Amino acid sequence: MALLAGLTVAGVALFGLIALVLVTATTSNNGSTATSSAAPTTTSAITSATIKTSSTPVARPALSELPPFVPSAGLGAHCEYPASADAGNPATTPRTGQVATQPAPIDLDIVTNRGKIGLKLANNESPCTVRSFISLAQQKFFDGTHCHRLTTSPGLSVLQCGDPTGDGTGGPGYQFADEYPADQFPHGDPALKRPVRYPRGTLAMANAGPNTNGSQFFLVYRDSQLPPAYTVFGTIDATGLATLDKIAAAGVAGGGQDGPPGTEVTIISARLS
């Protein structure tokens, strides 16, 4: 899936993250630093905040921020998880229906062979997404899977994980609708295609297009530029960011700015803490 047109699951596929920008990609399931089927790929839409010339840097217009969260009247009222064709490892579908949106974040720890990544899941903003993520974790869906994509460009810096096939094309066999920040815009709003800043520490879903979230997700370790079409469903703690910084420091396998991590990253477990 692509992480963006880059965050696709396979080629971003968060994950050429996730071809969307991070996720401009083509991911089948999660494709974001952006999901699932195709790994997201970086595009010209993702650029650095400044352009360096032979003399002095030329500042570019400030990048827009993610919109403030405003809950809709039907937030979490009816979560649905219809079947999809990206079942790299078919999972039990989460329970449909209403999801509680209590404001307190839910803690979940991902343990990798490179260190621990602590997450705080924002069920108050993206409850259907959080329900799916917790369900997959409880089924041990992520255990033993590899984080298949790392991007290290100035405009897109994410690690994409959650694909059971390890090549950016897999998912859980179901999909679900986008939530925050896409739900802050009217359907078809051109602003959904304009990059905004996904800040360091953001946890988001990769996808292969609108409402195609699955199991692939991406972790933002440095401010990144992506359209607000990738569901944000939590944040990464300080320990997790330190782990991501070490992974990013090893670079992309074979060089370049987008591809498998230079050091293999395997999820040992993902559990509520």
BALOBA-1460 file (C-alpha; in Angstrom, 3 decimals):
// residues 273
<rec num="1" residu="m" x="0.000" y="0.000" z="0.000"/>
<rec num="2" residu="a" x="1.200" y="3.370" z="-0.584"/>
<rec num="3" residu="l" x="1.880" y="5.822" z="2.008"/>
<rec num="4" residu="l" x="0.578" y="8.682" z="0.224"/>
<rec num="5" residu="a" x="0.941" y="8.436" z="-3.249"/>
<rec num="6" residu="g" x="3.863" y="7.694" z="-1.593"/>
<rec num="7" residu="l" x="2.680" y="6.108" z="1.491"/>
<rec num="8" residu="t" x="1.406" y="3.117" z="-0.164"/>
<rec num="9" residu="v" x="1.796" y="-0.233" z="1.037"/>
<rec num="10" residu="a" x="3.931" y="-1.427" z="-1.581"/>
<rec num="11" residu="g" x="5.933" y="0.887" z="-3.242"/>
<rec num="12" residu="v" x="4.404" y="3.698" z="-0.090"/>
<rec num="13" residu="a" x="3.089" y="1.297" z="-0.426"/>
<rec num="14" residu="l" x="3.260" y="6.094" z="5.775"/>
<rec num="15" residu="f" x="5.237" y="3.492" z="2.933"/>
<rec num="16" residu="g" x="8.051" y="4.429" z="-3.962"/>
<rec num="17" residu="l" x="5.540" y="6.040" z="2.421"/>
<rec num="18" residu="i" x="4.584" y="5.460" z="2.393"/>
<rec num="19" residu="a" x="3.285" y="6.547" z="-4.666"/>
<rec num="20" residu="l" x="2.051" y="9.390" z="-2.789"/>
<rec num="21" residu="v" x="4.235" y="11.417" z="-0.848"/>
<rec num="22" residu="l" x="4.913" y="9.330" z="2.116"/>
<rec num="23" residu="v" x="2.485" y="7.728" z="1.498"/>
<rec num="24" residu="t" x="1.578" y="8.946" z="-2.043"/>
<rec num="25" residu="a" x="1.955" y="5.686" z="-2.991"/>
<rec num="26" residu="t" x="0.046" y="2.780" z="-3.677"/>
<rec num="27" residu="t" x="-0.492" y="0.769" z="-0.783"/>
<rec num="28" residu="s" x="-3.195" y="-1.617" z="-0.715"/>
<rec num="29" residu="n" x="-4.086" y="-1.477" z="2.779"/>
<rec num="30" residu="n" x="-2.526" y="0.940" z="4.634"/>
<rec num="31" residu="g" x="-0.527" y="2.738" z="2.615"/>
<rec num="32" residu="s" x="0.513" y="5.874" z="4.400"/>
<rec num="33" residu="t" x="3.302" y="7.241" z="5.814"/>
<rec num="34" residu="a" x="0.879" y="6.552" z="4.297"/>
<rec num="35" residu="t" x="-0.950" y="1.793" z="3.766"/>
<rec num="36" residu="s" x="-0.916" y="-1.207" z="2.782"/>
<rec num="37" residu="s" x="-0.731" y="-2.498" z="-0.584"/>
<rec num="38" residu="a" x="1.797" y="-0.355" z="-2.092"/>
<rec num="39" residu="a" x="4.532" y="1.459" z="-0.458"/>
<rec num="40" residu="p" x="4.195" y="5.185" z="-0.509"/>
<rec num="41" residu="t" x="6.608" y="6.982" z="-2.649"/>
<rec num="42" residu="t" x="8.035" y="10.413" z="-2.325"/>
<rec num="43" residu="t" x="6.951" y="12.873" z="-4.945"/>
<rec num="44" residu="s" x="7.893" y="16.383" z="-5.907"/>
<rec num="45" residu="a" x="5.087" y="17.555" z="-3.670"/>
<rec num="46" residu="i" x="7.287" y="16.738" z="-0.704"/>
<rec num="47" residu="t" x="10.018" y="19.254" z="-0.517"/>
<rec num="48" residu="s" x="12.144" y="20.841" z="2.150"/>
<rec num="49" residu="a" x="11.068" y="24.050" z="3.838"/>
<rec num="50" residu="t" x="13.915" y="25.986" z="2.315"/>
<rec num="51" residu="i" x="15.761" y="25.901" z="-0.976"/>
<rec num="52" residu="k" x="19.511" y="26.273" z="-0.685"/>
<rec num="53" residu="t" x="21.230" y="28.249" z="-3.388"/>
<rec num="54" residu="s" x="24.900" y="28.876" z="-3.923"/>
<rec num="55" residu="s" x="24.615" y="31.860" z="-1.617"/>
<rec num="56" residu="t" x="21.908" y="32.164" z="1.021"/>
<rec num="57" residu="p" x="18.855" y="29.951" z="1.586"/>
<rec num="58" residu="v" x="15.609" y="31.274" z="0.157"/>
<rec num="59" residu="a" x="12.691" y="30.806" z="2.542"/>
<rec num="60" residu="r" x="9.567" y="29.268" z="1.094"/>
<rec num="61" residu="p" x="6.022" y="30.004" z="2.272"/>
<rec num="62" residu="a" x="5.284" y="28.427" z="5.633"/>
<rec num="63" residu="l" x="3.762" y="24.972" z="5.366"/>
<rec num="64" residu="s" x="0.180" y="24.656" z="6.589"/>
<rec num="65" residu="e" x="-0.415" y="22.783" z="9.829"/>
<rec num="66" residu="l" x="-2.816" y="19.933" z="10.469"/>
<rec num="67" residu="p" x="-6.267" y="21.422" z="11.138"/>
<rec num="68" residu="p" x="-7.549" y="21.701" z="14.698"/>
<rec num="69" residu="f" x="-9.616" y="18.676" z="15.658"/>
<rec num="70" residu="v" x="-13.355" y="19.320" z="15.854"/>
<rec num="71" residu="p" x="-15.423" y="16.189" z="16.619"/>
<rec num="72" residu="s" x="-18.283" y="15.492" z="14.251"/>
<rec num="73" residu="a" x="-21.741" y="14.650" z="15.524"/>
<rec num="74" residu="g" x="-21.331" y="11.036" z="14.421"/>
<rec num="75" residu="l" x="-17.743" y="10.450" z="15.571"/>
<rec num="76" residu="g" x="-17.347" y="6.775" z="16.475"/>
<rec num="77" residu="a" x="-21.079" y="6.183" z="16.091"/>
<rec num="78" residu="h" x="-20.816" y="3.380" z="13.576"/>
<rec num="79" residu="c" x="-17.453" y="1.884" z="12.667"/>
<rec num="80" residu="e" x="-17.493" y="-0.487" z="9.687"/>
<rec num="81" residu="y" x="-14.786" y="-2.802" z="8.373"/>
<rec num="82" residu="p" x="-15.797" y="-4.177" z="4.954"/>
<rec num="83" residu="a" x="-13.728" y="-6.886" z="3.290"/>
<rec num="84" residu="s" x="-10.793" y="-5.978" z="1.030"/>
<rec num="85" residu="a" x="-8.580" y="-7.986" z="-1.325"/>
<rec num="86" residu="d" x="-5.236" y="-7.358" z="0.381"/>
<rec num="87" residu="a" x="-5.278" y="-10.166" z="2.922"/>
<rec num="88" residu="g" x="-1.612" y="-10.965" z="3.322"/>
<rec num="89" residu="n" x="-2.659" y="-12.494" z="6.629"/>
<rec num="90" residu="p" x="-6.455" y="-12.518" z="7.090"/>
<rec num="91" residu="a" x="-7.438" y="-11.161" z="10.483"/>
<rec num="92" residu="t" x="-10.650" y="-11.311" z="12.446"/>
<rec num="93" residu="t" x="-12.693" y="-8.231" z="11.629"/>
<rec num="94" residu="p" x="-13.099" y="-5.764" z="14.525"/>
<rec num="95" residu="r" x="-16.523" y="-5.442" z="16.060"/>
<rec num="96" residu="t" x="-18.653" y="-2.985" z="14.106"/>
<rec num="97" residu="g" x="-20.870" y="-0.342" z="15.622"/>
<rec num="98" residu="q" x="-20.317" y="2.411" z="18.154"/>
<rec num="99" residu="v" x="-16.931" y="3.040" z="19.750"/>
<rec num="100" residu="a" x="-16.388" y="4.998" z="22.946"/>
<rec num="101" residu="t" x="-14.395" y="8.197" z="22.419"/>
<rec num="102" residu="q" x="-13.139" y="8.865" z="25.927"/>
<rec num="103" residu="p" x="-10.484" y="11.611" z="25.753"/>
<rec num="104" residu="a" x="-7.732" y="9.797" z="27.631"/>
<rec num="105" residu="p" x="-5.211" y="8.239" z="25.201"/>
<rec num="106" residu="i" x="-4.697" y="4.480" z="25.174"/>
<rec num="107" residu="d" x="-1.108" y="3.300" z="25.705"/>
<rec num="108" residu="l" x="0.303" y="0.593" z="23.462"/>
<rec num="109" residu="d" x="3.916" y="-0.585" z="23.257"/>
<rec num="110" residu="i" x="5.573" y="-1.942" z="20.143"/>
<rec num="111" residu="v" x="8.706" y="-3.917" z="20.919"/>
<rec num="112" residu="t" x="11.113" y="-4.283" z="17.996"/>
<rec num="113" residu="n" x="14.513" y="-5.874" z="17.593"/>
<rec num="114" residu="r" x="15.875" y="-2.303" z="17.528"/>
<rec num="115" residu="g" x="14.143" y="-1.057" z="20.653"/>
<rec num="116" residu="k" x="10.793" y="-0.138" z="22.135"/>
<rec num="117" residu="i" x="8.319" y="2.272" z="20.527"/>
<rec num="118" residu="g" x="5.680" y="3.550" z="22.935"/>
<rec num="119" residu="l" x="2.440" y="4.851" z="21.419"/>
<rec num="120" residu="k" x="-0.478" y="6.865" z="22.739"/>
<rec num="121" residu="l" x="-3.572" y="6.072" z="20.667"/>
<rec num="122" residu="a" x="-6.017" y="8.942" z="20.119"/>
<rec num="123" residu="n" x="-9.343" y="7.174" z="20.328"/>
<rec num="124" residu="n" x="-11.019" y="10.542" z="20.923"/>
<rec num="125" residu="e" x="-10.041" y="11.676" z="17.398"/>
<rec num="126" residu="s" x="-9.909" y="8.467" z="15.317"/>
<rec num="127" residu="p" x="-11.886" y="5.863" z="17.273"/>
<rec num="128" residu="c" x="-12.581" y="3.428" z="14.414"/>
<rec num="129" residu="t" x="-8.895" y="3.396" z="13.525"/>
<rec num="130" residu="v" x="-7.831" y="2.823" z="17.121"/>
<rec num="131" residu="r" x="-10.353" y="-0.014" z="17.500"/>
<rec num="132" residu="s" x="-8.849" y="-1.748" z="14.463"/>
<rec num="133" residu="f" x="-5.258" y="-1.226" z="15.604"/>
<rec num="134" residu="i" x="-5.950" y="-2.611" z="19.077"/>
<rec num="135" residu="s" x="-7.864" y="-5.558" z="17.613"/>
<rec num="136" residu="l" x="-4.932" y="-6.450" z="15.357"/>
<rec num="137" residu="a" x="-2.480" y="-6.100" z="18.247"/>
<rec num="138" residu="q" x="-4.600" y="-8.381" z="20.441"/>
<rec num="139" residu="q" x="-4.644" y="-10.962" z="17.627"/>
<rec num="140" residu="k" x="-0.824" y="-10.721" z="17.504"/>
<rec num="141" residu="f" x="-1.182" y="-9.717" z="13.864"/>
<rec num="142" residu="f" x="1.911" y="-7.498" z="13.953"/>
<rec num="143" residu="d" x="4.148" y="-9.985" z="15.779"/>
<rec num="144" residu="g" x="7.018" y="-11.128" z="13.587"/>
<rec num="145" residu="t" x="6.303" y="-8.633" z="10.789"/>
<rec num="146" residu="h" x="8.954" y="-6.358" z="9.301"/>
<rec num="147" residu="c" x="8.871" y="-2.582" z="8.885"/>
<rec num="148" residu="h" x="9.381" y="-2.626" z="5.132"/>
<rec num="149" residu="r" x="9.905" y="1.020" z="4.285"/>
<rec num="150" residu="l" x="12.065" y="3.883" z="5.471"/>
<rec num="151" residu="t" x="12.141" y="7.341" z="3.907"/>
<rec num="152" residu="t" x="14.862" y="9.832" z="4.768"/>
<rec num="153" residu="s" x="14.269" y="12.841" z="2.518"/>
<rec num="154" residu="p" x="13.981" y="16.351" z="4.015"/>
<rec num="155" residu="g" x="10.266" y="16.402" z="3.216"/>
<rec num="156" residu="l" x="9.321" y="12.837" z="4.094"/>
<rec num="157" residu="s" x="10.884" y="11.043" z="7.041"/>
<rec num="158" residu="v" x="8.913" y="7.997" z="8.142"/>
<rec num="159" residu="l" x="9.169" y="4.326" z="8.970"/>
<rec num="160" residu="q" x="6.322" y="2.238" z="7.555"/>
<rec num="161" residu="c" x="5.213" y="-1.008" z="9.175"/>
<rec num="162" residu="g" x="2.203" y="-3.303" z="9.525"/>
<rec num="163" residu="d" x="2.364" y="-5.296" z="6.280"/>
<rec num="164" residu="p" x="2.280" y="-9.056" z="6.940"/>
<rec num="165" residu="t" x="3.819" y="-9.769" z="3.532"/>
<rec num="166" residu="g" x="6.747" y="-7.394" z="4.088"/>
<rec num="167" residu="d" x="6.622" y="-6.015" z="0.556"/>
<rec num="168" residu="g" x="4.066" y="-3.222" z="0.934"/>
<rec num="169" residu="t" x="1.134" y="-5.082" z="-0.624"/>
<rec num="170" residu="g" x="-0.463" y="-6.862" z="2.316"/>
<rec num="171" residu="g" x="-3.172" y="-6.148" z="4.824"/>
<rec num="172" residu="p" x="-5.698" y="-7.757" z="7.174"/>
<rec num="173" residu="g" x="-8.396" y="-8.527" z="4.599"/>
<rec num="174" residu="y" x="-10.617" y="-5.592" z="5.546"/>
<rec num="175" residu="q" x="-10.550" y="-1.821" z="5.245"/>
<rec num="176" residu="f" x="-12.154" y="1.180" z="6.909"/>
<rec num="177" residu="a" x="-12.890" y="4.858" z="6.431"/>
<rec num="178" residu="d" x="-10.554" y="7.795" z="6.941"/>
<rec num="179" residu="e" x="-10.853" y="9.806" z="10.141"/>
<rec num="180" residu="y" x="-8.849" y="12.805" z="11.399"/>
<rec num="181" residu="p" x="-7.648" y="14.967" z="9.648"/>
<rec num="182" residu="a" x="-9.554" y="14.056" z="6.466"/>
<rec num="183" residu="d" x="-12.861" y="14.351" z="8.328"/>
<rec num="184" residu="q" x="-12.159" y="18.033" z="8.973"/>
<rec num="185" residu="f" x="-12.648" y="18.824" z="5.263"/>
<rec num="186" residu="p" x="-15.733" y="18.669" z="3.013"/>
<rec num="187" residu="h" x="-15.790" y="15.759" z="0.584"/>
<rec num="188" residu="g" x="-13.814" y="16.635" z="-2.538"/>
<rec num="189" residu="d" x="-12.147" y="19.689" z="-0.977"/>
<rec num="190" residu="p" x="-8.958" y="20.500" z="-2.975"/>
<rec num="191" residu="a" x="-7.212" y="21.114" z="0.356"/>
<rec num="192" residu="l" x="-7.109" y="17.333" z="0.853"/>
<rec num="193" residu="k" x="-4.417" y="17.222" z="-1.825"/>
<rec num="194" residu="r" x="-2.271" y="20.057" z="-0.481"/>
<rec num="195" residu="p" x="0.648" y="19.082" z="1.773"/>
<rec num="196" residu="v" x="0.568" y="20.019" z="5.425"/>
<rec num="197" residu="r" x="3.059" y="19.369" z="8.185"/>
<rec num="198" residu="y" x="2.802" y="15.991" z="9.892"/>
<rec num="199" residu="p" x="4.996" y="16.725" z="12.925"/>
<rec num="200" residu="r" x="7.682" y="14.507" z="14.386"/>
<rec num="201" residu="g" x="6.061" y="12.007" z="16.700"/>
<rec num="202" residu="t" x="2.926" y="11.454" z="14.608"/>
<rec num="203" residu="l" x="1.414" y="7.983" z="14.189"/>
<rec num="204" residu="a" x="-0.723" y="7.626" z="11.050"/>
<rec num="205" residu="m" x="-2.229" y="5.101" z="8.654"/>
<rec num="206" residu="a" x="-0.873" y="4.353" z="5.190"/>
<rec num="207" residu="n" x="-3.451" y="3.854" z="2.472"/>
<rec num="208" residu="a" x="-4.047" y="3.200" z="-1.211"/>
<rec num="209" residu="g" x="-6.587" y="5.996" z="-1.593"/>
<rec num="210" residu="p" x="-9.606" y="7.372" z="0.282"/>
<rec num="211" residu="n" x="-11.098" y="4.997" z="2.855"/>
<rec num="212" residu="t" x="-8.669" y="2.114" z="2.213"/>
<rec num="213" residu="n" x="-7.031" y="1.891" z="5.639"/>
<rec num="214" residu="g" x="-5.969" y="-1.586" z="6.732"/>
<rec num="215" residu="s" x="-3.011" y="-2.647" z="8.844"/>
<rec num="216" residu="q" x="-0.135" y="-0.610" z="7.429"/>
<rec num="217" residu="f" x="0.900" y="2.425" z="9.432"/>
<rec num="218" residu="f" x="3.782" y="4.861" z="9.532"/>
<rec num="219" residu="l" x="5.791" y="6.568" z="12.245"/>
<rec num="220" residu="v" x="6.981" y="10.127" z="11.607"/>
<rec num="221" residu="y" x="10.451" y="10.700" z="13.096"/>
<rec num="222" residu="r" x="11.030" y="14.114" z="11.484"/>
<rec num="223" residu="d" x="8.508" y="16.745" z="10.356"/>
<rec num="224" residu="s" x="7.104" y="15.550" z="7.017"/>
<rec num="225" residu="q" x="4.967" y="17.018" z="4.258"/>
<rec num="226" residu="l" x="1.878" y="15.047" z="3.290"/>
<rec num="227" residu="p" x="-1.683" y="15.769" z="2.167"/>
<rec num="228" residu="p" x="-4.111" y="15.588" z="5.116"/>
<rec num="229" residu="a" x="-5.484" y="12.352" z="3.685"/>
<rec num="230" residu="y" x="-3.639" y="10.008" z="6.052"/>
<rec num="231" residu="t" x="-5.488" y="9.240" z="9.259"/>
<rec num="232" residu="v" x="-3.630" y="10.371" z="12.377"/>
<rec num="233" residu="f" x="-4.460" y="8.106" z="15.308"/>
<rec num="234" residu="g" x="-1.823" y="8.746" z="17.921"/>
<rec num="235" residu="t" x="1.616" y="9.935" z="18.938"/>
<rec num="236" residu="i" x="5.029" y="8.372" z="19.620"/>
<rec num="237" residu="d" x="6.723" y="8.763" z="23.002"/>
<rec num="238" residu="a" x="10.305" y="9.940" z="23.623"/>
<rec num="239" residu="t" x="11.668" y="6.406" z="23.892"/>
<rec num="240" residu="g" x="10.031" y="5.477" z="20.619"/>
<rec num="241" residu="l" x="11.460" y="8.519" z="18.866"/>
<rec num="242" residu="a" x="14.935" y="7.618" z="20.120"/>
<rec num="243" residu="t" x="14.472" y="4.141" z="18.646"/>
<rec num="244" residu="l" x="13.293" y="5.603" z="15.337"/>
<rec num="245" residu="d" x="16.242" y="8.005" z="15.237"/>
<rec num="246" residu="k" x="18.627" y="5.047" z="15.531"/>
<rec num="247" residu="i" x="16.841" y="3.195" z="12.750"/>
<rec num="248" residu="a" x="16.881" y="6.278" z="10.523"/>
<rec num="249" residu="a" x="20.586" y="6.872" z="11.227"/>
<rec num="250" residu="a" x="21.378" y="3.519" z="9.580"/>
<rec num="251" residu="g" x="19.775" y="4.805" z="6.382"/>
<rec num="252" residu="v" x="18.050" y="2.972" z="3.554"/>
<rec num="253" residu="a" x="19.407" y="-0.362" z="2.338"/>
<rec num="254" residu="g" x="21.511" y="0.197" z="-0.753"/>
<rec num="255" residu="g" x="21.514" y="3.954" z="-0.283"/>
<rec num="256" residu="g" x="18.920" y="6.419" z="-1.516"/>
<rec num="257" residu="q" x="16.101" y="8.009" z="0.436"/>
<rec num="258" residu="d" x="13.269" y="5.485" z="0.108"/>
<rec num="259" residu="g" x="13.357" y="1.728" z="0.546"/>
<rec num="260" residu="p" x="13.877" y="-1.027" z="3.106"/>
<rec num="261" residu="p" x="15.673" y="0.107" z="6.288"/>
<rec num="262" residu="g" x="19.426" y="-0.396" z="6.250"/>
<rec num="263" residu="t" x="19.065" y="-2.414" z="9.435"/>
<rec num="264" residu="e" x="16.186" y="-4.887" z="9.423"/>
<rec num="265" residu="v" x="13.369" y="-3.841" z="11.755"/>
<rec num="266" residu="t" x="11.153" y="-6.627" z="13.087"/>
<rec num="267" residu="i" x="8.155" y="-6.158" z="15.381"/>
<rec num="268" residu="i" x="8.466" y="-8.652" z="18.198"/>
<rec num="269" residu="s" x="5.198" y="-7.697" z="19.864"/>
<rec num="270" residu="a" x="2.537" y="-4.992" z="20.016"/>
<rec num="271" residu="r" x="0.535" y="-4.922" z="23.248"/>
<rec num="272" residu="l" x="-1.599" y="-2.595" z="25.315"/>
<rec num="273" residu="s" x="0.408" y="-1.319" z="28.270"/>
